[in-house]
Amino acid sequence: MEGWAFWVAAVVAAMLVGMGKGGIPLVGMLGVPVAALVISPVTAAGLLLPVYVVSDLFGLYAYRRAYDARVLAILLPGAVVGIALGWATARLVPEAAVTLLVGAIGVVFALNLLIRKGRETGAKRAEVAPGLFWGAVTGFTSFVSHSGAPPYQVYTLPLGMEKAVFAGTATIAFAVINAVKLIPYWQLGQLSLDNLEIAAILSVPAVPAVFAGVWLVRVLPSAAFFGIVTWSLLVISAKLVWDGVSGLI
């Protein structure tokens, strides 16, 4: 992990992680794919996890008063179960298969949102059973490749949260998920001393990027904000489908 190409990709990835912690988690999902341009996806996931955790601290401060407690109470127990499942099956489930599944879910859901736009009114209630299920999927996919945002969005986008609450709830949820992931990542040997030293350097550009993300959430009109989230979900999910199919082939 050296050379200008590595550092350019790594810094960009860290800034994307930071912006994601500013309230747009789909942006943070781009961190691992960008870093994977110069290192293996597994190494990239381990390298960026401490950057996620450091960025989480600043995101938690920024959104300390904007969140949906009911959504967090439903999602997080499922997410912990999903992380445990990911840990238990880390050496059994091909990462490409998980990537393909996550991408397919995201594509179908984003297309459904775009096709049905304007046909539905009112927000749905955060139900327990679907929340536990999507929470588990979020935890599992986040553990495998930091790609928990699409299943998380599947559950939360129809709830009609105000944009700051939507962003804050996502930030808090993934802060907890990332903190829990530290233990199994360490046990699997993905948090080496060298990785932690590089992650400490990458946290420097990530922190101001958090507040850049917070600023974007504040200034974007709600329609534009959720439009960007939905289209980003579609594009990123399509990329995940491509990566998953390529990996399986």
C-alpha atoms as an extended CHARMM CRD file, in Angstrom:
* protein
*
       249  EXT
         1         1  MET       CA              0.0000000000        0.0000000000        0.0000000000  PROA      1               0.0000000000
         2         2  GLU       CA              2.2470000000        2.7220000000       -1.3210000000  PROA      2               0.0000000000
         3         3  GLY       CA              2.7290000000        4.9770000000       -4.3240000000  PROA      3               0.0000000000
         4         4  TRP       CA              0.8230000000        8.0270000000       -5.5140000000  PROA      4               0.0000000000
         5         5  ALA       CA             -2.0060000000        5.9980000000       -7.0770000000  PROA      5               0.0000000000
         6         6  PHE       CA             -2.7500000000        4.3300000000       -3.7570000000  PROA      6               0.0000000000
         7         7  TRP       CA             -2.7630000000        7.5860000000       -1.8170000000  PROA      7               0.0000000000
         8         8  VAL       CA             -4.9440000000        9.4160000000       -4.3340000000  PROA      8               0.0000000000
         9         9  ALA       CA             -7.5180000000        6.6200000000       -4.2990000000  PROA      9               0.0000000000
        10        10  ALA       CA             -7.3040000000        6.2200000000       -0.5220000000  PROA      10              0.0000000000
        11        11  VAL       CA             -7.7780000000        9.9460000000        0.1900000000  PROA      11              0.0000000000
        12        12  VAL       CA            -10.7380000000       10.1540000000       -2.1940000000  PROA      12              0.0000000000
        13        13  ALA       CA            -12.2370000000        7.0580000000       -0.5430000000  PROA      13              0.0000000000
        14        14  ALA       CA            -11.7640000000        8.5790000000        2.9120000000  PROA      14              0.0000000000
        15        15  MET       CA            -13.4560000000       11.8220000000        1.8450000000  PROA      15              0.0000000000
        16        16  LEU       CA            -16.3860000000        9.8430000000        0.4460000000  PROA      16              0.0000000000
        17        17  VAL       CA            -16.6590000000        7.9970000000        3.7560000000  PROA      17              0.0000000000
        18        18  GLY       CA            -16.6700000000       11.3130000000        5.6000000000  PROA      18              0.0000000000
        19        19  MET       CA            -19.3490000000       12.8040000000        3.3600000000  PROA      19              0.0000000000
        20        20  GLY       CA            -21.4310000000        9.6960000000        3.8730000000  PROA      20              0.0000000000
        21        21  LYS       CA            -21.2240000000       10.2190000000        7.6240000000  PROA      21              0.0000000000
        22        22  GLY       CA            -22.4420000000       13.7450000000        7.0150000000  PROA      22              0.0000000000
        23        23  GLY       CA            -25.8420000000       12.2730000000        6.2610000000  PROA      23              0.0000000000
        24        24  ILE       CA            -25.7730000000       10.5690000000        2.8440000000  PROA      24              0.0000000000
        25        25  PRO       CA            -24.7360000000        6.9600000000        3.5490000000  PROA      25              0.0000000000
        26        26  LEU       CA            -24.8760000000        5.9400000000       -0.1110000000  PROA      26              0.0000000000
        27        27  VAL       CA            -21.9440000000        8.2720000000       -0.7910000000  PROA      27              0.0000000000
        28        28  GLY       CA            -19.9500000000        6.4920000000        1.9070000000  PROA      28              0.0000000000
        29        29  MET       CA            -20.5960000000        3.2000000000        0.1180000000  PROA      29              0.0000000000
        30        30  LEU       CA            -18.3560000000        4.3980000000       -2.7040000000  PROA      30              0.0000000000
        31        31  GLY       CA            -15.3330000000        4.3580000000       -0.4020000000  PROA      31              0.0000000000
        32        32  VAL       CA            -14.5290000000        0.6490000000       -0.6930000000  PROA      32              0.0000000000
        33        33  PRO       CA            -15.0330000000        0.4730000000       -4.4990000000  PROA      33              0.0000000000
        34        34  VAL       CA            -12.7420000000        3.4910000000       -4.9850000000  PROA      34              0.0000000000
        35        35  ALA       CA            -10.0420000000        2.0640000000       -2.7070000000  PROA      35              0.0000000000
        36        36  ALA       CA            -10.4630000000       -1.3100000000       -4.4330000000  PROA      36              0.0000000000
        37        37  LEU       CA             -9.1260000000        0.2700000000       -7.6090000000  PROA      37              0.0000000000
        38        38  VAL       CA             -5.6410000000       -0.0180000000       -6.1120000000  PROA      38              0.0000000000
        39        39  ILE       CA             -5.9220000000       -2.7060000000       -3.4030000000  PROA      39              0.0000000000
        40        40  SER       CA             -8.0720000000       -5.7960000000       -2.8680000000  PROA      40              0.0000000000
        41        41  PRO       CA            -11.6810000000       -5.2120000000       -1.7310000000  PROA      41              0.0000000000
        42        42  VAL       CA            -11.0750000000       -7.1930000000        1.4730000000  PROA      42              0.0000000000
        43        43  THR       CA             -8.0260000000       -5.0870000000        2.3330000000  PROA      43              0.0000000000
        44        44  ALA       CA             -9.9500000000       -1.9300000000        1.4560000000  PROA      44              0.0000000000
        45        45  ALA       CA            -12.8020000000       -2.8850000000        3.7920000000  PROA      45              0.0000000000
        46        46  GLY       CA            -10.4110000000       -3.4790000000        6.6900000000  PROA      46              0.0000000000
        47        47  LEU       CA             -8.4370000000       -0.3170000000        5.9790000000  PROA      47              0.0000000000
        48        48  LEU       CA            -11.4730000000        1.9550000000        5.8300000000  PROA      48              0.0000000000
        49        49  LEU       CA            -13.3840000000        0.6080000000        8.8540000000  PROA      49              0.0000000000
        50        50  PRO       CA            -11.3910000000        2.7550000000       11.3450000000  PROA      50              0.0000000000
        51        51  VAL       CA            -11.9890000000        5.7680000000        9.0580000000  PROA      51              0.0000000000
        52        52  TYR       CA            -15.7130000000        5.0230000000        9.2050000000  PROA      52              0.0000000000
        53        53  VAL       CA            -15.5500000000        4.8410000000       13.0050000000  PROA      53              0.0000000000
        54        54  VAL       CA            -13.6490000000        8.1260000000       13.4020000000  PROA      54              0.0000000000
        55        55  SER       CA            -16.0040000000        9.8650000000       10.9700000000  PROA      55              0.0000000000
        56        56  ASP       CA            -18.9570000000        8.4200000000       12.8970000000  PROA      56              0.0000000000
        57        57  LEU       CA            -17.9380000000       10.3840000000       15.9990000000  PROA      57              0.0000000000
        58        58  PHE       CA            -18.2870000000       13.6870000000       14.1710000000  PROA      58              0.0000000000
        59        59  GLY       CA            -21.4760000000       12.5860000000       12.4360000000  PROA      59              0.0000000000
        60        60  LEU       CA            -22.9770000000       11.6760000000       15.8000000000  PROA      60              0.0000000000
        61        61  TYR       CA            -22.2180000000       15.1580000000       17.0860000000  PROA      61              0.0000000000
        62        62  ALA       CA            -23.7040000000       16.8210000000       14.0110000000  PROA      62              0.0000000000
        63        63  TYR       CA            -26.9730000000       14.8510000000       14.2300000000  PROA      63              0.0000000000
        64        64  ARG       CA            -27.2430000000       14.4360000000       17.9910000000  PROA      64              0.0000000000
        65        65  ARG       CA            -30.7340000000       15.9900000000       17.9860000000  PROA      65              0.0000000000
        66        66  ALA       CA            -32.0600000000       14.7120000000       14.6420000000  PROA      66              0.0000000000
        67        67  TYR       CA            -33.0410000000       11.0410000000       14.5530000000  PROA      67              0.0000000000
        68        68  ASP       CA            -35.9700000000        8.6320000000       14.7680000000  PROA      68              0.0000000000
        69        69  ALA       CA            -35.6470000000        6.6190000000       17.9640000000  PROA      69              0.0000000000
        70        70  ARG       CA            -38.2910000000        4.0760000000       16.9220000000  PROA      70              0.0000000000
        71        71  VAL       CA            -36.4980000000        3.2440000000       13.6690000000  PROA      71              0.0000000000
        72        72  LEU       CA            -33.1820000000        2.8090000000       15.5020000000  PROA      72              0.0000000000
        73        73  ALA       CA            -34.7720000000        0.6180000000       18.1870000000  PROA      73              0.0000000000
        74        74  ILE       CA            -36.1910000000       -1.6680000000       15.4960000000  PROA      74              0.0000000000
        75        75  LEU       CA            -33.2710000000       -1.7930000000       13.0780000000  PROA      75              0.0000000000
        76        76  LEU       CA            -30.2680000000       -2.1130000000       15.3670000000  PROA      76              0.0000000000
        77        77  PRO       CA            -31.0890000000       -5.4520000000       17.0750000000  PROA      77              0.0000000000
        78        78  GLY       CA            -31.5520000000       -6.9880000000       13.6350000000  PROA      78              0.0000000000
        79        79  ALA       CA            -28.3120000000       -5.3990000000       12.4490000000  PROA      79              0.0000000000
        80        80  VAL       CA            -26.3520000000       -6.9430000000       15.3210000000  PROA      80              0.0000000000
        81        81  VAL       CA            -27.7370000000      -10.3590000000       14.3800000000  PROA      81              0.0000000000
        82        82  GLY       CA            -26.7480000000       -9.7200000000       10.7560000000  PROA      82              0.0000000000
        83        83  ILE       CA            -23.1940000000       -8.8060000000       11.7860000000  PROA      83              0.0000000000
        84        84  ALA       CA            -22.9320000000      -11.9850000000       13.8410000000  PROA      84              0.0000000000
        85        85  LEU       CA            -24.1520000000      -13.9970000000       10.8520000000  PROA      85              0.0000000000
        86        86  GLY       CA            -21.5950000000      -12.2920000000        8.6180000000  PROA      86              0.0000000000
        87        87  TRP       CA            -18.8500000000      -13.0970000000       11.1240000000  PROA      87              0.0000000000
        88        88  ALA       CA            -19.9130000000      -16.7340000000       11.3790000000  PROA      88              0.0000000000
        89        89  THR       CA            -20.0400000000      -17.2160000000        7.6150000000  PROA      89              0.0000000000
        90        90  ALA       CA            -17.1270000000      -14.9580000000        6.6450000000  PROA      90              0.0000000000
        91        91  ARG       CA            -15.1120000000      -17.8170000000        5.1930000000  PROA      91              0.0000000000
        92        92  LEU       CA            -18.0800000000      -19.6270000000        3.6320000000  PROA      92              0.0000000000
        93        93  VAL       CA            -20.1310000000      -17.0730000000        1.6710000000  PROA      93              0.0000000000
        94        94  PRO       CA            -18.5100000000      -15.6790000000       -1.5020000000  PROA      94              0.0000000000
        95        95  GLU       CA            -18.2750000000      -11.8920000000       -1.2920000000  PROA      95              0.0000000000
        96        96  ALA       CA            -19.3180000000      -11.6670000000       -4.9550000000  PROA      96              0.0000000000
        97        97  ALA       CA            -22.6090000000      -13.4350000000       -4.2170000000  PROA      97              0.0000000000
        98        98  VAL       CA            -23.4230000000      -11.0030000000       -1.4050000000  PROA      98              0.0000000000
        99        99  THR       CA            -22.4570000000       -8.0660000000       -3.6240000000  PROA      99              0.0000000000
       100       100  LEU       CA            -24.7820000000       -9.3110000000       -6.3600000000  PROA      100             0.0000000000
       101       101  LEU       CA            -27.6670000000       -9.7920000000       -3.9200000000  PROA      101             0.0000000000
       102       102  VAL       CA            -27.2540000000       -6.3160000000       -2.4080000000  PROA      102             0.0000000000
       103       103  GLY       CA            -27.0820000000       -4.7570000000       -5.8530000000  PROA      103             0.0000000000
       104       104  ALA       CA            -30.1730000000       -6.5890000000       -7.1010000000  PROA      104             0.0000000000
       105       105  ILE       CA            -32.2180000000       -5.5090000000       -4.0700000000  PROA      105             0.0000000000
       106       106  GLY       CA            -31.1420000000       -1.9070000000       -4.5320000000  PROA      106             0.0000000000
       107       107  VAL       CA            -31.8770000000       -1.8240000000       -8.2680000000  PROA      107             0.0000000000
       108       108  VAL       CA            -35.3670000000       -3.2760000000       -7.8630000000  PROA      108             0.0000000000
       109       109  PHE       CA            -36.2330000000       -0.9580000000       -5.0000000000  PROA      109             0.0000000000
       110       110  ALA       CA            -34.8650000000        2.2030000000       -6.6740000000  PROA      110             0.0000000000
       111       111  LEU       CA            -36.7130000000        1.4400000000       -9.9120000000  PROA      111             0.0000000000
       112       112  ASN       CA            -39.8910000000        0.8270000000       -7.9480000000  PROA      112             0.0000000000
       113       113  LEU       CA            -39.5150000000        4.2130000000       -6.2400000000  PROA      113             0.0000000000
       114       114  LEU       CA            -38.9350000000        6.0080000000       -9.5340000000  PROA      114             0.0000000000
       115       115  ILE       CA            -41.7940000000        4.2650000000      -11.3520000000  PROA      115             0.0000000000
       116       116  ARG       CA            -44.2780000000        4.8420000000       -8.5240000000  PROA      116             0.0000000000
       117       117  LYS       CA            -43.1710000000        8.4320000000       -7.8650000000  PROA      117             0.0000000000
       118       118  GLY       CA            -46.1820000000       10.6360000000       -7.3120000000  PROA      118             0.0000000000
       119       119  ARG       CA            -48.6420000000        7.7380000000       -7.0720000000  PROA      119             0.0000000000
       120       120  GLU       CA            -48.4820000000        7.3550000000       -3.3190000000  PROA      120             0.0000000000
       121       121  THR       CA            -49.1030000000        9.8480000000       -0.5580000000  PROA      121             0.0000000000
       122       122  GLY       CA            -48.3840000000        9.6620000000        3.1330000000  PROA      122             0.0000000000
       123       123  ALA       CA            -45.6030000000        8.0140000000        5.0590000000  PROA      123             0.0000000000
       124       124  LYS       CA            -45.5630000000        4.4170000000        6.1960000000  PROA      124             0.0000000000
       125       125  ARG       CA            -45.1810000000        3.4380000000        9.8480000000  PROA      125             0.0000000000
       126       126  ALA       CA            -41.9460000000        1.7990000000       10.9460000000  PROA      126             0.0000000000
       127       127  GLU       CA            -43.1000000000       -1.7920000000       11.4640000000  PROA      127             0.0000000000
       128       128  VAL       CA            -41.1280000000       -4.1790000000       13.6500000000  PROA      128             0.0000000000
       129       129  ALA       CA            -40.9350000000       -7.3820000000       11.5720000000  PROA      129             0.0000000000
       130       130  PRO       CA            -39.7690000000       -5.7390000000        8.3070000000  PROA      130             0.0000000000
       131       131  GLY       CA            -37.3820000000       -3.5620000000       10.3050000000  PROA      131             0.0000000000
       132       132  LEU       CA            -35.7530000000       -6.5340000000       12.0060000000  PROA      132             0.0000000000
       133       133  PHE       CA            -35.4080000000       -8.3130000000        8.6580000000  PROA      133             0.0000000000
       134       134  TRP       CA            -33.9080000000       -5.3540000000        6.7850000000  PROA      134             0.0000000000
       135       135  GLY       CA            -31.7870000000       -4.5380000000        9.8160000000  PROA      135             0.0000000000
       136       136  ALA       CA            -30.2970000000       -8.0310000000        9.6780000000  PROA      136             0.0000000000
       137       137  VAL       CA            -29.6550000000       -7.7030000000        5.9390000000  PROA      137             0.0000000000
       138       138  THR       CA            -28.0670000000       -4.2940000000        6.5580000000  PROA      138             0.0000000000
       139       139  GLY       CA            -25.7760000000       -5.6590000000        9.2680000000  PROA      139             0.0000000000
       140       140  PHE       CA            -24.7680000000       -8.6770000000        7.1870000000  PROA      140             0.0000000000
       141       141  THR       CA            -23.9750000000       -6.7480000000        4.0080000000  PROA      141             0.0000000000
       142       142  SER       CA            -22.2690000000       -3.9660000000        5.9390000000  PROA      142             0.0000000000
       143       143  PHE       CA            -20.0270000000       -6.5380000000        7.5910000000  PROA      143             0.0000000000
       144       144  VAL       CA            -19.1120000000       -8.2040000000        4.3130000000  PROA      144             0.0000000000
       145       145  SER       CA            -18.3420000000       -5.1200000000        2.1960000000  PROA      145             0.0000000000
       146       146  HSD       CA            -19.5700000000       -1.9300000000        3.9380000000  PROA      146             0.0000000000
       147       147  SER       CA            -22.5480000000       -2.0370000000        1.5610000000  PROA      147             0.0000000000
       148       148  GLY       CA            -25.3600000000       -1.8500000000        4.0880000000  PROA      148             0.0000000000
       149       149  ALA       CA            -26.8990000000        1.3310000000        2.6750000000  PROA      149             0.0000000000
       150       150  PRO       CA            -29.1660000000       -0.2300000000       -0.0210000000  PROA      150             0.0000000000
       151       151  PRO       CA            -31.0650000000       -2.5980000000        2.3220000000  PROA      151             0.0000000000
       152       152  TYR       CA            -31.1860000000        0.1760000000        4.9180000000  PROA      152             0.0000000000
       153       153  GLN       CA            -32.7720000000        2.4920000000        2.3510000000  PROA      153             0.0000000000
       154       154  VAL       CA            -35.2940000000       -0.1680000000        1.3600000000  PROA      154             0.0000000000
       155       155  TYR       CA            -36.7410000000        0.0220000000        4.8680000000  PROA      155             0.0000000000
       156       156  THR       CA            -36.3020000000        3.7170000000        5.6570000000  PROA      156             0.0000000000
       157       157  LEU       CA            -37.0840000000        5.5970000000        2.4340000000  PROA      157             0.0000000000
       158       158  PRO       CA            -40.8410000000        4.7810000000        2.5110000000  PROA      158             0.0000000000
       159       159  LEU       CA            -41.1130000000        6.0780000000        6.1000000000  PROA      159             0.0000000000
       160       160  GLY       CA            -41.2670000000        9.6960000000        4.9580000000  PROA      160             0.0000000000
       161       161  MET       CA            -38.7900000000       11.0800000000        7.4850000000  PROA      161             0.0000000000
       162       162  GLU       CA            -37.7750000000       14.7370000000        7.2300000000  PROA      162             0.0000000000
       163       163  LYS       CA            -34.3720000000       14.9340000000        5.5080000000  PROA      163             0.0000000000
       164       164  ALA       CA            -32.3320000000       15.8910000000        8.5980000000  PROA      164             0.0000000000
       165       165  VAL       CA            -33.9980000000       13.1160000000       10.6200000000  PROA      165             0.0000000000
       166       166  PHE       CA            -33.4520000000       10.6890000000        7.7300000000  PROA      166             0.0000000000
       167       167  ALA       CA            -29.7650000000       11.6360000000        7.5710000000  PROA      167             0.0000000000
       168       168  GLY       CA            -29.2970000000       11.5970000000       11.3410000000  PROA      168             0.0000000000
       169       169  THR       CA            -30.9860000000        8.2380000000       11.7860000000  PROA      169             0.0000000000
       170       170  ALA       CA            -28.7370000000        6.7200000000        9.1110000000  PROA      170             0.0000000000
       171       171  THR       CA            -25.6300000000        8.2620000000       10.6760000000  PROA      171             0.0000000000
       172       172  ILE       CA            -26.4360000000        6.9230000000       14.1370000000  PROA      172             0.0000000000
       173       173  ALA       CA            -27.4530000000        3.4980000000       12.8640000000  PROA      173             0.0000000000
       174       174  PHE       CA            -24.2240000000        2.9800000000       10.9200000000  PROA      174             0.0000000000
       175       175  ALA       CA            -22.1250000000        4.4040000000       13.7580000000  PROA      175             0.0000000000
       176       176  VAL       CA            -23.4220000000        1.6200000000       15.9960000000  PROA      176             0.0000000000
       177       177  ILE       CA            -23.0320000000       -0.9850000000       13.2540000000  PROA      177             0.0000000000
       178       178  ASN       CA            -19.4260000000        0.0440000000       12.5510000000  PROA      178             0.0000000000
       179       179  ALA       CA            -18.5190000000        0.0210000000       16.2480000000  PROA      179             0.0000000000
       180       180  VAL       CA            -19.8860000000       -3.5230000000       16.6030000000  PROA      180             0.0000000000
       181       181  LYS       CA            -17.9560000000       -4.6180000000       13.4950000000  PROA      181             0.0000000000
       182       182  LEU       CA            -14.6160000000       -3.7040000000       15.0920000000  PROA      182             0.0000000000
       183       183  ILE       CA            -14.5570000000       -6.8780000000       17.1960000000  PROA      183             0.0000000000
       184       184  PRO       CA            -15.0770000000       -9.4420000000       14.3990000000  PROA      184             0.0000000000
       185       185  TYR       CA            -12.8230000000       -7.4660000000       12.0170000000  PROA      185             0.0000000000
       186       186  TRP       CA            -10.0520000000       -7.5840000000       14.6260000000  PROA      186             0.0000000000
       187       187  GLN       CA            -10.6590000000      -11.2990000000       15.2030000000  PROA      187             0.0000000000
       188       188  LEU       CA            -10.3960000000      -11.9570000000       11.4660000000  PROA      188             0.0000000000
       189       189  GLY       CA             -7.0830000000      -10.0940000000       11.2750000000  PROA      189             0.0000000000
       190       190  GLN       CA             -8.3080000000       -7.1420000000        9.2080000000  PROA      190             0.0000000000
       191       191  LEU       CA             -7.2070000000       -4.4690000000       11.6930000000  PROA      191             0.0000000000
       192       192  SER       CA             -3.4110000000       -4.7540000000       11.5360000000  PROA      192             0.0000000000
       193       193  LEU       CA             -1.1030000000       -2.0970000000       12.9670000000  PROA      193             0.0000000000
       194       194  ASP       CA             -0.1100000000       -0.9940000000        9.4590000000  PROA      194             0.0000000000
       195       195  ASN       CA             -3.7580000000       -0.5640000000        8.5020000000  PROA      195             0.0000000000
       196       196  LEU       CA             -4.4650000000        1.4590000000       11.6320000000  PROA      196             0.0000000000
       197       197  GLU       CA             -1.5320000000        3.7960000000       10.9320000000  PROA      197             0.0000000000
       198       198  ILE       CA             -2.7300000000        4.4520000000        7.3850000000  PROA      198             0.0000000000
       199       199  ALA       CA             -6.3300000000        4.8240000000        8.6000000000  PROA      199             0.0000000000
       200       200  ALA       CA             -5.1800000000        7.4760000000       11.0890000000  PROA      200             0.0000000000
       201       201  ILE       CA             -3.7120000000        9.4900000000        8.2130000000  PROA      201             0.0000000000
       202       202  LEU       CA             -6.8500000000        9.0300000000        6.0890000000  PROA      202             0.0000000000
       203       203  SER       CA             -9.0490000000       10.2390000000        8.9400000000  PROA      203             0.0000000000
       204       204  VAL       CA             -7.5850000000       13.7410000000        8.4820000000  PROA      204             0.0000000000
       205       205  PRO       CA             -9.3370000000       14.4380000000        5.1330000000  PROA      205             0.0000000000
       206       206  ALA       CA            -12.3780000000       12.4150000000        6.2210000000  PROA      206             0.0000000000
       207       207  VAL       CA            -13.3070000000       14.6850000000        9.1400000000  PROA      207             0.0000000000
       208       208  PRO       CA            -13.8760000000       17.9320000000        7.1900000000  PROA      208             0.0000000000
       209       209  ALA       CA            -15.7400000000       15.8680000000        4.5920000000  PROA      209             0.0000000000
       210       210  VAL       CA            -18.2500000000       14.9380000000        7.3290000000  PROA      210             0.0000000000
       211       211  PHE       CA            -19.2080000000       18.5830000000        7.7510000000  PROA      211             0.0000000000
       212       212  ALA       CA            -19.3080000000       19.0570000000        3.9820000000  PROA      212             0.0000000000
       213       213  GLY       CA            -21.9210000000       16.2960000000        3.9100000000  PROA      213             0.0000000000
       214       214  VAL       CA            -23.8820000000       17.9270000000        6.7460000000  PROA      214             0.0000000000
       215       215  TRP       CA            -23.8520000000       21.2150000000        4.8000000000  PROA      215             0.0000000000
       216       216  LEU       CA            -25.1730000000       19.5050000000        1.6750000000  PROA      216             0.0000000000
       217       217  VAL       CA            -28.0430000000       17.9410000000        3.6060000000  PROA      217             0.0000000000
       218       218  ARG       CA            -28.9820000000       21.3410000000        5.0040000000  PROA      218             0.0000000000
       219       219  VAL       CA            -28.8870000000       23.3230000000        1.7450000000  PROA      219             0.0000000000
       220       220  LEU       CA            -30.4400000000       20.8050000000       -0.6340000000  PROA      220             0.0000000000
       221       221  PRO       CA            -34.2330000000       21.0460000000       -1.0330000000  PROA      221             0.0000000000
       222       222  SER       CA            -36.0020000000       17.9280000000        0.2430000000  PROA      222             0.0000000000
       223       223  ALA       CA            -37.1410000000       16.8260000000       -3.2330000000  PROA      223             0.0000000000
       224       224  ALA       CA            -33.6090000000       17.1870000000       -4.5860000000  PROA      224             0.0000000000
       225       225  PHE       CA            -32.1180000000       15.4220000000       -1.5620000000  PROA      225             0.0000000000
       226       226  PHE       CA            -34.3250000000       12.3440000000       -1.8290000000  PROA      226             0.0000000000
       227       227  GLY       CA            -34.0100000000       12.3740000000       -5.6190000000  PROA      227             0.0000000000
       228       228  ILE       CA            -30.2310000000       12.2300000000       -5.2910000000  PROA      228             0.0000000000
       229       229  VAL       CA            -30.5180000000        9.4390000000       -2.7200000000  PROA      229             0.0000000000
       230       230  THR       CA            -32.8140000000        7.3910000000       -4.9670000000  PROA      230             0.0000000000
       231       231  TRP       CA            -30.7710000000        7.8540000000       -8.1490000000  PROA      231             0.0000000000
       232       232  SER       CA            -27.5430000000        7.1860000000       -6.2520000000  PROA      232             0.0000000000
       233       233  LEU       CA            -29.0980000000        3.9930000000       -4.9160000000  PROA      233             0.0000000000
       234       234  LEU       CA            -29.9010000000        2.9130000000       -8.4740000000  PROA      234             0.0000000000
       235       235  VAL       CA            -26.4620000000        3.7200000000       -9.9040000000  PROA      235             0.0000000000
       236       236  ILE       CA            -24.4780000000        2.2240000000       -7.0410000000  PROA      236             0.0000000000
       237       237  SER       CA            -26.6690000000       -0.8720000000       -6.9270000000  PROA      237             0.0000000000
       238       238  ALA       CA            -26.2160000000       -1.3970000000      -10.6730000000  PROA      238             0.0000000000
       239       239  LYS       CA            -22.4510000000       -1.1870000000      -10.1140000000  PROA      239             0.0000000000
       240       240  LEU       CA            -22.7300000000       -3.7720000000       -7.3400000000  PROA      240             0.0000000000
       241       241  VAL       CA            -24.6600000000       -6.1000000000       -9.6640000000  PROA      241             0.0000000000
       242       242  TRP       CA            -21.8840000000       -5.7610000000      -12.2350000000  PROA      242             0.0000000000
       243       243  ASP       CA            -19.1890000000       -6.4060000000       -9.6380000000  PROA      243             0.0000000000
       244       244  GLY       CA            -21.0560000000       -9.4030000000       -8.2440000000  PROA      244             0.0000000000
       245       245  VAL       CA            -21.6090000000      -11.0090000000      -11.6440000000  PROA      245             0.0000000000
       246       246  SER       CA            -17.9900000000      -10.3370000000      -12.6300000000  PROA      246             0.0000000000
       247       247  GLY       CA            -16.7530000000      -11.8800000000       -9.3850000000  PROA      247             0.0000000000
       248       248  LEU       CA            -18.8740000000      -15.0150000000       -9.7940000000  PROA      248             0.0000000000
       249       249  ILE       CA            -17.8060000000      -15.4640000000      -13.4160000000  PROA      249             0.0000000000
